[in-house]
Amino acid sequence: KKEERGLGTTIDVILYDGQLSVGDTLVVGSTEEEPIVTRVKAVLKPRALQEIRTEQRFKRVRRVNAASGVKIVAPGLENALPGSRVRVSKQGKDELERVIKEIKGEIEEMKMETSPEGIIIKADTMGSLEALALELKGEGIEKIKKAEVGSISKRDIIDATTVKNRYLSAILGFNVDLLPDAKEIALANRIPVFISDVIYRLIEDYENWMRGEREKEKRELMDRLTTPAKIKILPGCVFRQSKPAIVGVEVLGGKIKTGVKLIRADGVGIGAINEIQDKGESIKSAEQGMQVAISMKKPTVGRQIKENDVLYVDISDEEIKMLKGLLSVDEEEVLEELLEIRGKKT
């Protein structure tokens, strides 16, 4: 399907059986529910290569026989479905109805099984659409809300906004355009749109986006939650004994943050970390291997805590449940130690 200057919307076909003439009634597969029924206005054949430089690219013919590649000019072809069959009907109303029914049935067979929660895929032809769906299935992406031929439209973006799963609320377009009004709505609604003329790259872009978003989501959740960590009070690094107690520590595992509550190895709580400093600069967190100074209002060095003590970040049962599947191997080990301490205390 192409827009040709001075001709309007045309379709390029390969006539593989029979004869096509100007004035014939055509039945064409449509992106809408019903097939297109139209009349051939002109049949155009490509000119020989040596003639293209000096004359028009096509020459008009009254009729053409199989097998030939031709361009058909006819009204109402705007919604023609690329990749669908084109049939000529020459023998009256009954045959026309039969042909319409056949074309409609063929298109129904090409439709894919869809899901209310799934991605939207668009392609330039039915064959490309089927290939894209097949490749997605091979990657384990089987939930498809809508699969259609044509450019990505405003309607597609609106449909994507109804998908609740944010990782499926996306549109993949193979060898198609994103219409200008659709682009505006996609940006306003934060609907990710991926377009490529290479199927594997299109799927790769989508999978990379999902991976990045999941990592971002995990980081945001981990920042909100208290995560497992343990520290050791370094010998010779008591800078102040109390109110607040300031000591040098090494992070043995996990990551400590300001505000987290600490317990000793015997399960006794010693209060929260008020501040963390690294080389005299206040920081919000410190990771495994770092040596930093921490301040705490509650304990007194020499009483509740002392040099070489190993302290653990205390975590609520609710947060432990939320952390399931998000922790590193190192953090999992520290959590196991914390749970063992809790078990001994009870």
C-alpha positions in Angstrom: 0.0 0.0 0.0 1.5 3.3 -1.1 0.5 7.0 -1.5 1.3 8.0 -5.0 1.3 11.6 -6.0 -1.7 12.4 -8.3 -3.1 8.9 -7.8 -3.9 8.6 -4.1 -3.6 5.3 -2.2 -2.5 2.5 -4.4 -1.6 -1.2 -3.8 1.2 -3.2 -5.3 0.2 -6.8 -6.1 1.6 -9.9 -7.8 -1.0 -11.3 -10.1 -0.3 -15.1 -9.9 -3.5 -16.4 -11.5 -6.0 -15.2 -14.1 -6.4 -11.7 -15.6 -6.9 -8.2 -14.2 -8.6 -5.5 -16.2 -9.6 -1.8 -15.6 -13.2 -1.8 -14.3 -12.9 -5.1 -12.5 -14.5 -5.4 -9.1 -11.8 -6.0 -6.4 -12.2 -7.5 -2.9 -9.3 -6.5 -0.7 -8.5 -7.5 2.9 -8.9 -4.5 5.3 -7.6 -3.4 8.7 -11.2 -2.7 9.5 -13.8 -5.4 10.2 -15.2 -5.7 6.6 -13.1 -6.3 3.4 -12.8 -3.5 0.9 -15.0 -3.8 -2.2 -13.8 -1.4 -5.0 -13.5 -1.0 -8.7 -10.1 -0.9 -10.6 -9.6 2.6 -11.9 -6.2 2.0 -13.4 -3.6 -0.8 -13.8 0.0 0.4 -13.9 3.1 -1.7 -15.0 6.7 -0.7 -14.2 8.6 0.6 -17.1 11.9 -0.9 -18.2 14.9 0.5 -16.3 16.3 2.4 -19.3 13.0 4.3 -19.6 12.8 5.5 -16.0 15.2 8.3 -16.4 13.2 10.1 -19.1 9.6 9.1 -18.6 7.2 8.2 -15.8 8.0 5.1 -13.7 4.7 3.3 -14.8 2.7 2.9 -17.9 -1.0 2.4 -18.0 -2.4 -0.8 -19.4 -6.0 -1.9 -19.9 -5.4 -5.5 -18.7 -2.7 -7.7 -17.5 -2.2 -11.5 -17.3 -0.5 -13.7 -14.7 2.2 -13.7 -13.6 2.9 -10.0 -13.3 3.7 -7.4 -10.7 1.4 -4.4 -11.0 0.2 -1.3 -9.2 -3.6 -0.9 -8.8 -5.3 2.4 -8.6 -8.8 2.3 -7.0 -10.9 4.3 -4.6 -11.2 3.4 -0.9 -7.8 1.6 -0.5 -6.7 3.6 2.6 -7.3 0.7 5.0 -6.0 -2.1 2.7 -4.3 -4.8 4.7 -0.7 -5.4 3.5 0.0 -9.1 3.0 -3.7 -10.1 2.5 -5.1 -11.6 -0.7 -6.7 -9.6 -3.4 -9.5 -11.2 -5.4 -11.3 -10.2 -8.6 -15.1 -10.8 -8.8 -16.6 -10.8 -12.3 -19.7 -13.0 -12.1 -22.4 -11.1 -10.3 -23.7 -10.5 -6.8 -23.6 -14.1 -5.6 -20.0 -14.6 -6.5 -19.1 -11.2 -4.9 -20.7 -12.2 -1.6 -18.8 -15.5 -1.7 -15.5 -13.8 -2.4 -16.1 -11.3 0.5 -16.9 -14.2 2.8 -13.7 -16.0 1.8 -11.5 -12.9 2.2 -13.1 -12.2 5.6 -12.5 -15.8 6.7 -8.8 -15.7 5.6 -8.3 -12.6 7.7 -10.0 -14.1 10.7 -7.6 -17.1 10.5 -4.7 -14.7 10.5 -5.8 -13.0 13.7 -3.8 -13.9 16.7 -5.0 -15.0 20.1 -4.9 -12.0 22.4 -4.9 -11.3 26.1 -6.5 -8.3 28.1 -3.1 -7.9 29.7 -0.4 -7.8 27.1 1.9 -5.8 24.8 0.7 -4.2 21.6 2.5 -5.1 18.4 2.3 -3.5 15.0 4.0 -4.4 11.7 4.0 -3.4 8.1 2.5 -6.7 6.8 0.6 -9.7 8.2 3.7 -11.9 7.5 5.9 -9.6 9.5 3.3 -9.4 12.3 3.3 -13.2 12.5 7.1 -13.4 12.5 7.3 -10.8 15.3 4.7 -12.7 17.4 6.6 -16.0 16.8 10.0 -14.4 17.9 8.4 -12.9 21.0 7.0 -16.3 21.9 10.4 -17.8 21.5 11.7 -15.3 24.1 8.9 -16.2 26.5 6.8 -13.1 25.8 3.4 -14.6 24.9 0.9 -12.0 26.3 -0.2 -9.8 23.4 -3.2 -7.5 23.8 -3.4 -6.4 20.2 -1.6 -7.4 16.9 -2.3 -5.2 13.9 -0.8 -4.1 10.6 -0.2 -0.3 10.2 1.4 2.7 11.8 1.2 3.2 15.6 -1.8 5.4 16.2 -3.4 7.4 19.0 -5.8 4.5 19.5 -2.9 2.1 20.1 -1.5 4.4 22.8 -4.8 4.7 24.5 -5.2 0.9 24.4 -1.8 0.5 26.0 -2.7 2.8 28.9 -5.4 0.3 30.0 -2.8 -2.4 30.6 -2.2 -2.6 34.4 1.2 -4.4 34.2 3.6 -1.6 33.5 6.0 -4.0 31.8 3.3 -5.0 29.3 2.0 -1.5 28.8 4.3 -1.1 25.8 4.1 -1.0 22.0 6.5 -2.7 19.6 6.5 -1.6 16.0 8.3 -3.5 13.2 9.0 -1.4 10.1 6.2 1.1 10.9 5.9 4.8 11.9 4.7 6.4 15.1 2.1 9.0 14.1 2.7 12.5 15.4 -0.5 12.7 17.6 0.3 9.3 19.0 3.8 10.4 19.9 2.5 13.2 22.0 0.0 11.0 23.9 2.7 8.3 24.4 5.1 10.9 26.0 2.3 12.3 28.2 1.3 8.9 29.4 4.8 7.5 29.6 4.0 4.6 27.3 7.3 3.1 25.9 7.3 2.7 22.2 10.0 0.6 20.4 10.4 0.8 16.6 12.9 -1.0 14.5 13.3 -2.6 11.0 15.1 -5.6 12.5 12.9 -8.0 14.6 15.6 -9.3 16.9 16.8 -5.7 17.7 13.2 -4.6 18.4 12.8 -7.4 20.9 16.2 -6.8 22.4 15.4 -3.1 22.9 12.2 -4.1 24.7 13.9 -6.7 26.9 16.7 -4.2 27.8 14.1 -1.7 28.8 12.3 -4.2 31.0 15.6 -5.2 32.6 16.6 -1.6 33.3 13.2 -0.8 34.7 13.2 -3.8 37.0 16.7 -2.9 38.3 15.5 0.7 38.9 12.5 -0.5 40.7 14.6 -2.8 42.8 17.0 0.0 43.7 14.1 2.3 44.7 12.6 -0.4 46.9 16.0 -1.2 48.5 16.5 2.5 49.2 13.2 2.6 51.1 13.7 -0.7 53.0 16.1 -1.5 55.8 18.6 -4.0 54.4 20.9 -6.5 56.3 24.3 -5.3 57.3 26.9 -5.8 60.0 29.7 -3.7 61.2 32.7 -4.0 63.6 33.9 -1.3 66.0 37.5 -0.8 65.1 40.1 -0.9 68.0 41.7 2.5 68.8 38.9 4.4 67.0 36.7 5.6 69.8 36.4 9.4 69.2 33.7 10.1 71.8 32.3 7.8 74.5 28.7 9.1 74.7 26.0 11.7 73.9 26.7 11.0 71.1 29.1 8.0 71.0 31.3 8.4 68.0 33.3 5.4 66.8 35.2 4.1 63.8 33.7 1.0 62.2 34.3 -1.3 59.3 31.3 -2.5 57.2 31.7 -6.3 57.2 28.6 -7.0 55.0 25.7 -5.3 53.4 25.2 -1.5 53.6 24.5 0.7 56.6 22.3 3.8 56.3 21.6 6.7 58.7 18.6 6.0 60.8 18.9 2.2 61.0 18.7 0.6 64.4 21.6 -1.6 65.6 21.7 -4.7 67.9 24.6 -6.5 69.4 25.4 -10.2 68.7 23.5 -11.1 71.9 20.3 -9.4 70.5 20.4 -6.3 72.7 19.4 -3.1 71.0 21.8 -0.2 71.2 19.9 2.5 69.3 20.1 4.1 65.8 22.9 5.5 63.7 22.5 9.3 63.7 25.3 10.2 61.3 27.9 8.5 59.1 31.1 10.3 58.1 33.7 9.4 55.6 36.9 11.5 55.8 35.1 14.2 57.6 32.2 14.4 55.1 28.6 13.3 56.1 27.3 10.5 53.9 23.9 8.7 53.9 25.2 5.2 53.5 28.4 3.0 53.6 28.9 -0.3 51.8 30.9 -3.4 52.5 34.6 -2.8 52.9 34.3 0.9 53.8 35.7 2.2 57.1 33.7 5.2 58.4 32.8 7.0 61.6 29.3 6.7 63.0 27.5 8.6 65.8 24.8 7.1 68.1 23.0 9.0 70.9 21.9 6.0 73.0 25.0 3.8 73.9 28.0 4.6 75.9 31.3 3.1 74.8 32.7 0.8 77.5 29.2 0.0 78.7 26.7 -1.0 76.0 29.3 -1.2 73.3 33.1 -1.7 73.1 35.9 -2.0 70.7 35.8 -5.1 68.4 32.1 -5.6 68.9 30.2 -6.8 65.9 26.8 -5.0 65.5 23.9 -5.9 63.2 21.2 -3.8 61.5 17.9 -4.7 63.0 15.1 -5.4 60.5 11.3 -5.8 61.1 9.6 -9.0 60.1 7.5 -7.1 57.6 10.6 -5.7 55.8 12.2 -9.2 55.8 9.2 -10.5 53.9 9.5 -7.6 51.4 13.2 -8.2 50.8 12.6 -11.8 49.7 14.4 -12.4 46.3 16.0 -8.9 46.3 19.1 -9.5 48.4 22.6 -10.4 47.3 24.4 -13.5 48.5 26.4 -11.4 51.0 23.2 -9.8 52.3 21.5 -13.1 52.6 24.3 -14.4 54.8 24.1 -11.4 57.1 20.3 -11.9 57.3 20.8 -15.5 58.3 23.1 -14.4 61.1 20.5 -11.8 62.3 17.7 -14.4 62.3 20.0 -16.8 64.3 20.6 -14.0 66.9 16.9 -13.4 67.2 16.2 -17.1 67.6 18.7 -17.3 70.5 17.2 -14.2 72.2 13.7 -15.7 72.1 
